[in-house]
């Protein structure tokens, strides 16, 4: 009268349905437990002994923290106590915006570590940081309103000591490419007003230092 054949199609269907039902119940219980903190298989005193591991926060490297702070707030991306007094005087001097002088800290330039560059379009100046410490401040000449220098975060993708523009047919020594359409840093005439076709012109002294020190992939932040 009753069949013990578990291989019959009807028995298999019932078995599969029961399995799916149990799976659904278990998954629902897990979801309730995770969302509400209710763990029915643990007594209250046992729950107190469970160690819940919190995910570790994502920590940006010093270079990213300092450079992004500068790009966002227009502040110096270095701890205040790490800024030499002679640089404070240099920056606060009345001729900072119009000066062609380059300030540098020889000891910091010799240090190894993470590197980044911040370009200030409003001041027509650039800052070079080594492990979050200011190592050099230099004049730049950026794009005109009709050929603006783009703002944002870029990385050096190419270095060419003897680069030549195929658009303007002029030499761009010590070229460090930032964009696919030809924007980069290079040696050029550094007027104290924006005068380039979008590139960032540097004095030979400052450009030679950056070309020597900055590897491919170095972050360059350009802010208004």
TAMO-V679005 format. One record per pair of residues at least 6 apart in sequence whose ideal C-beta (glycine too) atoms are under 6 Angstrom apart, sorted by the first residue. I is the first residue (numbers start at 1). GAP is how many residues later the second one is. D is the distance in Angstrom with one decimal. If there is no record, write none. Layout:
I GAP D
I GAP D
This chain:
33 6 5.3
61 53 5.9
62 69 5.8
62 70 4.1
63 51 3.8
63 53 4.7
66 11 3.4
66 66 4.4
67 10 5.4
67 49 4.4
67 51 6.0
67 152 5.9
67 154 4.9
69 8 5.1
70 7 3.7
70 48 4.7
71 150 4.4
71 152 4.7
78 54 5.7
78 55 5.7
78 56 5.0
82 51 5.2
87 16 5.7
90 13 4.9
97 26 5.6
98 94 4.9
100 39 5.2
102 36 4.5
102 103 6.0
102 104 5.4
103 34 4.4
104 32 4.2
105 30 5.4
108 22 5.4
108 25 5.4
108 27 4.0
109 26 5.0
111 19 5.0
113 17 5.3
113 18 3.5
114 17 5.6
115 15 5.6
115 99 5.9
115 103 5.5
116 13 5.3
116 103 4.7
117 11 5.3
117 103 4.6
118 9 4.8
118 103 4.9
119 7 4.8
119 81 5.9
119 103 4.5
121 21 5.5
121 103 5.4
122 102 6.0
124 16 5.7
126 12 5.2
126 14 4.8
127 10 5.2
128 7 5.2
128 8 4.1
138 68 3.7
139 51 5.3
140 60 5.3
140 62 5.9
141 49 4.5
141 50 5.2
141 54 5.5
141 55 5.6
141 60 4.1
142 7 4.1
142 52 5.0
142 54 6.0
142 58 5.5
143 6 4.0
143 51 5.8
143 53 5.2
143 55 4.1
144 50 5.2
147 50 4.4
147 51 4.7
149 49 5.4
151 71 4.9
151 72 5.9
151 73 5.8
153 68 5.3
154 24 4.1
154 66 4.9
155 62 5.3
155 64 5.7
156 20 4.9
156 58 5.9
156 60 5.7
156 62 4.8
157 20 5.1
158 19 3.8
159 17 5.5
160 15 4.6
163 9 4.5
163 12 3.4
164 7 5.6
165 7 5.7
172 14 4.0
173 14 4.2
174 12 5.9
174 13 5.2
174 33 4.7
174 37 4.2
175 9 5.3
175 11 4.4
176 8 5.2
176 9 4.6
177 7 4.3
178 6 5.1
178 42 5.9
183 15 5.1
183 16 5.8
184 15 5.7
185 15 4.6
185 17 5.9
187 17 5.0
187 20 4.7
188 13 3.3
190 11 5.4
190 13 5.4
